[in-house]
Amino acid sequence: MLLRWFKWLRRNRLPAAYRPGVTLLRLRQDLSVDCQLIGQSTLACVMSDGLAFLVREHTESLFLSHIVSCEFCMPVPLMPDVIKTGRIVIRHTGNLRRLGTVCLVVGRDDGSLAAIASQLQNDRALQAALLSLDFRRCELRYEDEGWQFCIEHYGASEVVSRMPPLRRYIRLITEQRQVLLQSLRACHALFIR
């Protein structure tokens, strides 16, 4: 009974103080690329070299507060015979200092995702960019639009607290913006070859 009550309490509701699109408008100033707001919580961006990606807002509810984070997603042209389930999770290695990155296949795989994970792991340009990038989540996953390379950065987020009243935007600093865009370019270049 108590577990059912907690599930009801945590159902997919937006936080009370959430303002859709406000974090994206602040991020738009930090990005320095051509961006257009699509709907309330999605930003379509195009870099100077023509590479396009989407930025989506996500909320994470905490006790009397919430975090609005931005996820950068870029379509990846994979072969049509690649399995349509599962995902590849990329994370940093090392406890105190970053030593590298590792690519892990999560979910069902027929061997095609393991081959793609190996490509991601062995690409020097992508690994160099990801090593200096501060991300919460980085993964290659299948969505309705196809395969997407998605990065959720620590910056480009907003922390909102109701007690004490606080609303703070965490900027995407210039160095991290450059490395983030470089990561998207490197992943795109890897699968275009």
Secondary structure, 3 states (H helix, E strand, C coil): CHHHHHHHHCCCCCCCCCCCCHHHHHHHHHHCCEEEEECCCEEEEECCCCCEEEEEEEEEEECCEEEEEEEEEEECCCCCCCCCCCEEEEEEECCCCCCEEEEEEECCCCCHHHHHHHHHHHCHHHHHHHHCCCEEEEEEEEECCEEEEEEEEEEEEEEEEECCEEEEEECCCHHHHHHHHHHHHHHHHHHHC
